[in-house]
Amino acid sequence: MTFKEQILQGIPSILPAKKNYPTDANRAPKRKDILSIEEKQLAIKNALRYFSKEWHEELALEFASELKEFGRIYMYRFKPDYKIYARPISEYPAETKQAAAIILMIHNNLNPDVAQHPEELITYGGNGAVFQNWAQYLVVVQYLAIMTEEQTLHLYSGHPMGLFPSSRNAPRVVVTNGMMIPNYSKPNDWEKFNALGVTQYGQMTAGSFMYIGPQGIVHGTTITLMNAFRKILKKEENPNGKIFLTAGLGGMSGAQPKAGNIAGCITICAEVNSRAAKKRHEQGWVDVLIDNIDVLVERTITAQKNKEVVSIAFIGNIIDVWEKFDEENIFIHIGSDQTSLHIPWTGGYYPAGLSYEESNILIRENPELFKEKVQGSLRRHASSINKHTEKGTYFFDYGNAFLLESSRAGAAVMAENNIDFKYPSYVQDILGPMCFDYGFGPFRWVCASGNAEDLDKTDAIAATVLQELMENSPEEIQLQMQDNITWIKNAKSNKMVVGSQARILYADAEGRIKIAEAFNNAIAKGDIGAIILGRDHHDVSGTDSPFRETSNIYDGSKFTADMAIHNVIGDSFRGATWVSIHNGGGVGWGEVMNGGFGMLLDGTEEADAKLKNMLFYDVNNGIARRSWARNDEAIFAIKREMERTPNLKITLPNLVEENLLKDLF
């Protein structure tokens, strides 16, 4: 069968032969054995719903074996034989180009060069899944191939509920992931219902098909690092020879050393999984591999003396580095952590004193002891960080739940009031006041042609638009504009592309609209092919996350999720091609709500109208909420927008004098 025929057939009519798992695959860790015998039977019953009865006897045994071995039913037998990667949009069978664009993005997220655990349909973060199993994948791409512009596909945590009649102006796909009833949204609940096959963790952009490889977090980390160094260095100083110490090279966190190189510092990133560290080295994301702590000390001292810009991957535990550098009196300028602490008990964080292999055995055979080891390590980890910060190290939580899980482990990370953390989130200190409150956040695009020349042209278009906007921008946002002009001009030379021909930069609503409009005009002229727009959920509006995206909201509303819900609903009727809403992402299931979108630009007047309407709301919804929280930068930004847009009227806060409150109670 041809590639198109395989897409169109969905679940095959003839039972495929059982497959052997590839020995060189980066396998997902085994999940917790949490189901009762009755629940395991239900999980098998649920999985068999996708298949005709004559296959049930054979598949039941196989799925039971998968559930026992992996803690999940992945249906590996049904993984297609064709290579999965982002093909040019013209190669996909589809009745509408919008649907073809979505298949393209699904394939990019499952490309082995992009995905962390591709055999298990996991894109990044250890458990950030596109689908729960391969049957869901087969049915979804078939539905997308046959759907019309008057149908919408609804996905319940990866499951294709079906194609429903709608309209040309409706989204082609609506995605939800992990939307648990609050009283059934505890860690063991998620594990149980995921194992039953009725929900999944979509991370931020995996389950919404908008992950573009590590480029997105390279850009965000670059912006964060540049501004972190600006906070701690004197004006005449630069980051050359200064140390940024962190951990995690798997999935998204593999972008840290590349960002450090762009920011111009010494990056040391510890990773316990030698396979992940070697992969990043082979891909060129990290310069040097070291597996001996004494060699690391020598190499670091040399780099400091020579004021090098270099990234070093240390194959080992990050705690050993913090402690060794304390003993050797090596000053760390900036410290953070990017291990997957949203899943601390299933391989997101590995305790000191155990090898990677030993830890994985313990996860399977004695999960309670593994949890004790992790919490002990977190206490030890935090203790060492505290010693360095007493010497002047600037440490921030990079939104991976490090401080949250450390506090739960009883580590010394709380402020004197025993409510707040003693260290800030990077959003509190940097991205919130400097970017999000002004409306600056991640704006992504993918060249649907797969043509690298199209990406070059879009880079040039975006740079020109930003340069023109900067000439008339107020002083308050000049720095943000310049950082992103510099980024886009150097993006190609930094070799950001993994998988699809994609790009990211930070822009406000005006910048996003102007760039998208210029793209659409270029498509209409035939200068470039179709473009798929999207954004990370880590943005101005899309995410309600009290310890990350909305951590600089101080009116008490950071624990609410109205903004994210309104964002996905508002985008859906303003022109998005697909929308998504996830419980969980980045900092973990139950800790955050994430809303996202995707939009196809095809050069039509219809696309032009949609992009202006939707992108405007997508950003200004968040600025309005942030201004109501009394954030000065957001009040400035929304007032400026109302002056430019007469049809926009936002409720503004009346500010209260603090001394009025002192003696009230």
Solvent accessible surface area in square Angstrom, and as a share of the most:
residue,aa,sasa,rsa
1,M,144,0.64
2,T,81,0.47
3,F,36,0.15
4,K,90,0.38
5,E,83,0.37
6,Q,41,0.18
7,I,1,0.00
8,L,75,0.37
9,Q,60,0.27
10,G,0,0.00
11,I,40,0.21
12,P,22,0.14
13,S,105,0.68
14,I,143,0.73
15,L,39,0.19
16,P,34,0.21
17,A,83,0.64
18,K,136,0.57
19,K,53,0.22
20,N,142,0.73
21,Y,58,0.22
22,P,46,0.29
23,T,140,0.81
24,D,107,0.56
25,A,17,0.13
26,N,37,0.19
27,R,64,0.23
28,A,11,0.08
29,P,28,0.17
30,K,48,0.20
31,R,11,0.04
32,K,55,0.23
33,D,100,0.52
34,I,44,0.22
35,L,15,0.08
36,S,51,0.33
37,I,126,0.64
38,E,121,0.54
39,E,45,0.20
40,K,69,0.29
41,Q,115,0.51
42,L,78,0.39
43,A,1,0.01
44,I,22,0.11
45,K,143,0.60
46,N,17,0.09
47,A,8,0.06
48,L,19,0.09
49,R,166,0.61
50,Y,48,0.18
51,F,13,0.05
52,S,52,0.34
53,K,171,0.72
54,E,138,0.62
55,W,27,0.10
56,H,50,0.22
57,E,143,0.64
58,E,86,0.39
59,L,0,0.00
60,A,28,0.22
61,L,136,0.68
62,E,13,0.06
63,F,0,0.00
64,A,47,0.36
65,S,57,0.37
66,E,12,0.05
67,L,14,0.07
68,K,163,0.69
69,E,102,0.46
70,F,21,0.09
71,G,4,0.04
72,R,21,0.08
73,I,17,0.09
74,Y,11,0.04
75,M,1,0.00
76,Y,15,0.06
77,R,10,0.04
78,F,5,0.02
79,K,38,0.16
80,P,16,0.10
81,D,123,0.64
82,Y,25,0.09
83,K,162,0.69
84,I,11,0.05
85,Y,86,0.33
86,A,18,0.14
87,R,22,0.08
88,P,45,0.28
89,I,19,0.10
90,S,92,0.59
91,E,72,0.32
92,Y,10,0.04
93,P,14,0.09
94,A,39,0.30
95,E,127,0.57
96,T,7,0.04
97,K,102,0.43
98,Q,31,0.14
99,A,0,0.00
100,A,4,0.03
101,A,0,0.00
102,I,0,0.00
103,I,0,0.00
104,L,3,0.02
105,M,0,0.00
106,I,0,0.00
107,H,0,0.00
108,N,0,0.00
109,N,0,0.00
110,L,3,0.02
111,N,12,0.06
112,P,70,0.44
113,D,89,0.46
114,V,14,0.08
115,A,1,0.01
116,Q,34,0.15
117,H,11,0.05
118,P,14,0.09
119,E,15,0.07
120,E,3,0.01
121,L,0,0.00
122,I,8,0.04
123,T,0,0.00
124,Y,3,0.01
125,G,9,0.09
126,G,8,0.08
127,N,27,0.14
128,G,0,0.00
129,A,10,0.08
130,V,1,0.01
131,F,0,0.00
132,Q,17,0.08
133,N,9,0.05
134,W,2,0.01
135,A,0,0.00
136,Q,1,0.00
137,Y,0,0.00
138,L,11,0.05
139,V,22,0.13
140,V,0,0.00
141,V,1,0.01
142,Q,44,0.20
143,Y,57,0.22
144,L,1,0.00
145,A,2,0.02
146,I,82,0.41
147,M,0,0.00
148,T,62,0.36
149,E,52,0.23
150,E,107,0.48
151,Q,48,0.21
152,T,5,0.03
153,L,0,0.00
154,H,58,0.26
155,L,3,0.02
156,Y,120,0.46
157,S,8,0.05
158,G,3,0.03
159,H,57,0.25
160,P,7,0.05
161,M,87,0.39
162,G,10,0.09
163,L,39,0.19
164,F,95,0.40
165,P,123,0.77
166,S,48,0.31
167,S,52,0.33
168,R,117,0.43
169,N,98,0.50
170,A,25,0.19
171,P,13,0.08
172,R,1,0.00
173,V,1,0.01
174,V,40,0.23
175,V,2,0.01
176,T,40,0.23
177,N,0,0.00
178,G,0,0.00
179,M,79,0.35
180,M,36,0.16
181,I,115,0.59
182,P,105,0.66
183,N,124,0.63
184,Y,124,0.47
185,S,19,0.12
186,K,121,0.51
187,P,71,0.44
188,N,83,0.42
189,D,29,0.15
190,W,35,0.12
191,E,30,0.13
192,K,54,0.23
193,F,44,0.19
194,N,23,0.12
195,A,4,0.03
196,L,12,0.06
197,G,30,0.29
198,V,76,0.43
199,T,5,0.03
200,Q,2,0.01
201,Y,3,0.01
202,G,0,0.00
203,Q,5,0.02
204,M,6,0.02
205,T,1,0.01
206,A,0,0.00
207,G,1,0.01
208,S,2,0.02
209,F,2,0.01
210,M,3,0.01
211,Y,4,0.02
212,I,2,0.01
213,G,1,0.01
214,P,5,0.03
215,Q,1,0.00
216,G,6,0.06
217,I,18,0.09
218,V,0,0.00
219,H,0,0.00
220,G,7,0.07
221,T,3,0.02
222,T,3,0.01
223,I,4,0.02
224,T,1,0.00
225,L,1,0.00
226,M,44,0.20
227,N,4,0.02
228,A,0,0.00
229,F,3,0.01
230,R,104,0.38
231,K,103,0.44
232,I,66,0.33
233,L,29,0.14
234,K,139,0.59
235,K,209,0.89
236,E,139,0.63
237,E,74,0.33
238,N,81,0.41
239,P,25,0.16
240,N,48,0.25
241,G,7,0.07
242,K,33,0.14
243,I,0,0.00
244,F,2,0.01
245,L,0,0.00
246,T,0,0.00
247,A,2,0.02
248,G,6,0.05
249,L,0,0.00
250,G,23,0.22
251,G,6,0.05
252,M,33,0.15
253,S,8,0.05
254,G,0,0.00
255,A,0,0.00
256,Q,0,0.00
257,P,0,0.00
258,K,28,0.12
259,A,0,0.00
260,G,0,0.00
261,N,42,0.21
262,I,53,0.27
263,A,14,0.11
264,G,10,0.09
265,C,0,0.00
266,I,0,0.00
267,T,0,0.00
268,I,0,0.00
269,C,0,0.00
270,A,2,0.02
271,E,19,0.08
272,V,35,0.20
273,N,17,0.09
274,S,43,0.28
275,R,118,0.43
276,A,11,0.09
277,A,0,0.00
278,K,99,0.42
279,K,63,0.27
280,R,22,0.08
281,H,72,0.32
282,E,142,0.64
283,Q,67,0.30
284,G,44,0.42
285,W,6,0.02
286,V,4,0.02
287,D,65,0.34
288,V,37,0.21
289,L,55,0.27
290,I,13,0.06
291,D,108,0.56
292,N,70,0.36
293,I,43,0.22
294,D,76,0.39
295,V,73,0.42
296,L,0,0.00
297,V,11,0.06
298,E,115,0.51
299,R,64,0.23
300,T,0,0.00
301,I,65,0.33
302,T,62,0.36
303,A,0,0.00
304,Q,51,0.23
305,K,159,0.67
306,N,98,0.50
307,K,139,0.59
308,E,40,0.18
309,V,68,0.39
310,V,9,0.05
311,S,0,0.00
312,I,0,0.00
313,A,0,0.00
314,F,10,0.04
315,I,35,0.18
316,G,19,0.18
317,N,12,0.06
318,I,9,0.04
319,I,0,0.00
320,D,55,0.29
321,V,0,0.00
322,W,0,0.00
323,E,48,0.22
324,K,42,0.18
325,F,0,0.00
326,D,35,0.18
327,E,132,0.59
328,E,79,0.35
329,N,118,0.60
330,I,10,0.05
331,F,73,0.31
332,I,0,0.00
333,H,26,0.11
334,I,0,0.00
335,G,0,0.00
336,S,0,0.00
337,D,1,0.00
338,Q,21,0.09
339,T,24,0.14
340,S,30,0.20
341,L,0,0.00
342,H,23,0.10
343,I,19,0.10
344,P,8,0.05
345,W,47,0.17
346,T,9,0.05
347,G,17,0.16
348,G,8,0.08
349,Y,3,0.01
350,Y,25,0.10
351,P,1,0.00
352,A,14,0.11
353,G,77,0.74
354,L,46,0.23
355,S,49,0.32
356,Y,50,0.19
357,E,108,0.48
358,E,87,0.39
359,S,0,0.00
360,N,31,0.16
361,I,78,0.39
362,L,30,0.15
363,I,13,0.06
364,R,117,0.43
365,E,133,0.60
366,N,63,0.33
367,P,50,0.31
368,E,116,0.52
369,L,64,0.32
370,F,0,0.00
371,K,73,0.31
372,E,112,0.50
373,K,85,0.36
374,V,0,0.00
375,Q,37,0.17
376,G,26,0.25
377,S,6,0.04
378,L,0,0.00
379,R,109,0.40
380,R,104,0.38
381,H,0,0.00
382,A,2,0.01
383,S,52,0.33
384,S,4,0.03
385,I,1,0.01
386,N,18,0.09
387,K,105,0.44
388,H,1,0.01
389,T,30,0.17
390,E,148,0.66
391,K,89,0.38
392,G,49,0.47
393,T,8,0.05
394,Y,31,0.12
395,F,3,0.01
396,F,3,0.01
397,D,9,0.05
398,Y,11,0.04
399,G,1,0.01
400,N,7,0.03
401,A,5,0.04
402,F,2,0.01
403,L,3,0.01
404,L,15,0.07
405,E,13,0.06
406,S,0,0.00
407,S,32,0.21
408,R,130,0.47
409,A,9,0.07
410,G,58,0.55
411,A,9,0.07
412,A,63,0.49
413,V,1,0.00
414,M,57,0.25
415,A,32,0.25
416,E,184,0.83
417,N,80,0.41
418,N,112,0.57
419,I,137,0.70
420,D,74,0.38
421,F,43,0.18
422,K,88,0.37
423,Y,25,0.09
424,P,32,0.20
425,S,6,0.04
426,Y,7,0.03
427,V,0,0.00
428,Q,58,0.26
429,D,40,0.21
430,I,0,0.00
431,L,1,0.00
432,G,0,0.00
433,P,35,0.22
434,M,50,0.22
435,C,5,0.03
436,F,0,0.00
437,D,1,0.01
438,Y,31,0.12
439,G,0,0.00
440,F,1,0.00
441,G,0,0.00
442,P,3,0.02
443,F,1,0.00
444,R,2,0.01
445,W,0,0.00
446,V,0,0.00
447,C,3,0.02
448,A,0,0.00
449,S,33,0.21
450,G,36,0.35
451,N,66,0.34
452,A,56,0.43
453,E,111,0.50
454,D,10,0.05
455,L,6,0.03
456,D,50,0.26
457,K,92,0.39
458,T,0,0.00
459,D,14,0.07
460,A,61,0.47
461,I,37,0.19
462,A,0,0.00
463,A,13,0.10
464,T,73,0.42
465,V,17,0.10
466,L,1,0.00
467,Q,68,0.30
468,E,103,0.46
469,L,27,0.13
470,M,30,0.14
471,E,133,0.60
472,N,131,0.67
473,S,17,0.11
474,P,34,0.21
475,E,152,0.68
476,E,81,0.36
477,I,6,0.03
478,Q,55,0.24
479,L,74,0.37
480,Q,13,0.06
481,M,6,0.03
482,Q,72,0.32
483,D,11,0.06
484,N,4,0.02
485,I,2,0.01
486,T,60,0.35
487,W,10,0.04
488,I,4,0.02
489,K,128,0.54
490,N,66,0.34
491,A,0,0.00
492,K,128,0.54
493,S,87,0.56
494,N,32,0.16
495,K,158,0.67
496,M,2,0.01
497,V,51,0.29
498,V,24,0.14
499,G,33,0.32
500,S,7,0.04
501,Q,35,0.16
502,A,1,0.01
503,R,3,0.01
504,I,2,0.01
505,L,0,0.00
506,Y,4,0.01
507,A,1,0.00
508,D,12,0.06
509,A,4,0.03
510,E,49,0.22
511,G,1,0.01
512,R,1,0.00
513,I,27,0.13
514,K,91,0.38
515,I,0,0.00
516,A,0,0.00
517,E,44,0.20
518,A,26,0.20
519,F,0,0.00
520,N,4,0.02
521,N,73,0.37
522,A,9,0.07
523,I,21,0.11
524,A,68,0.53
525,K,154,0.65
526,G,61,0.58
527,D,74,0.38
528,I,11,0.06
529,G,25,0.24
530,A,8,0.06
531,I,0,0.00
532,I,0,0.00
533,L,0,0.00
534,G,0,0.00
535,R,1,0.00
536,D,13,0.07
537,H,1,0.00
538,H,17,0.07
539,D,2,0.01
540,V,0,0.00
541,S,1,0.01
542,G,0,0.00
543,T,0,0.00
544,D,4,0.02
545,S,0,0.00
546,P,15,0.10
547,F,56,0.24
548,R,19,0.07
549,E,1,0.00
550,T,0,0.00
551,S,2,0.01
552,N,6,0.03
553,I,1,0.01
554,Y,144,0.55
555,D,51,0.26
556,G,55,0.53
557,S,28,0.18
558,K,39,0.16
559,F,137,0.57
560,T,60,0.35
561,A,33,0.26
562,D,91,0.47
563,M,9,0.04
564,A,0,0.00
565,I,58,0.30
566,H,109,0.49
567,N,0,0.00
568,V,14,0.08
569,I,95,0.48
570,G,3,0.03
571,D,1,0.00
572,S,23,0.15
573,F,133,0.56
574,R,60,0.22
575,G,5,0.05
576,A,3,0.02
577,T,6,0.03
578,W,1,0.00
579,V,4,0.02
580,S,0,0.00
581,I,15,0.08
582,H,0,0.00
583,N,7,0.03
584,G,0,0.00
585,G,1,0.01
586,G,11,0.11
587,V,4,0.02
588,G,2,0.02
589,W,14,0.05
590,G,44,0.42
591,E,35,0.16
592,V,8,0.05
593,M,45,0.20
594,N,0,0.00
595,G,0,0.00
596,G,1,0.01
597,F,4,0.02
598,G,0,0.00
599,M,3,0.01
600,L,11,0.05
601,L,0,0.00
602,D,54,0.28
603,G,15,0.15
604,T,60,0.35
605,E,157,0.70
606,E,64,0.29
607,A,6,0.05
608,D,30,0.15
609,A,63,0.49
610,K,29,0.12
611,L,0,0.00
612,K,81,0.34
613,N,79,0.41
614,M,0,0.00
615,L,1,0.00
616,F,45,0.19
617,Y,40,0.15
618,D,1,0.01
619,V,1,0.01
620,N,6,0.03
621,N,26,0.13
622,G,0,0.00
623,I,8,0.04
624,A,18,0.14
625,R,42,0.15
626,R,0,0.00
627,S,0,0.00
628,W,134,0.47
629,A,6,0.04
630,R,117,0.43
631,N,15,0.08
632,D,101,0.52
633,E,47,0.21
634,A,0,0.00
635,I,24,0.12
636,F,64,0.27
637,A,12,0.09
638,I,0,0.00
639,K,100,0.43
640,R,52,0.19
641,E,14,0.06
642,M,40,0.18
643,E,144,0.65
644,R,98,0.36
645,T,34,0.20
646,P,128,0.80
647,N,148,0.76
648,L,29,0.15
649,K,187,0.79
650,I,38,0.19
651,T,99,0.58
652,L,57,0.29
653,P,20,0.12
654,N,137,0.70
655,L,116,0.58
656,V,78,0.45
657,E,126,0.56
658,E,127,0.57
659,N,105,0.54
660,L,117,0.58
661,L,85,0.42
662,K,149,0.63
663,D,137,0.71
664,L,104,0.52
665,F,232,0.97
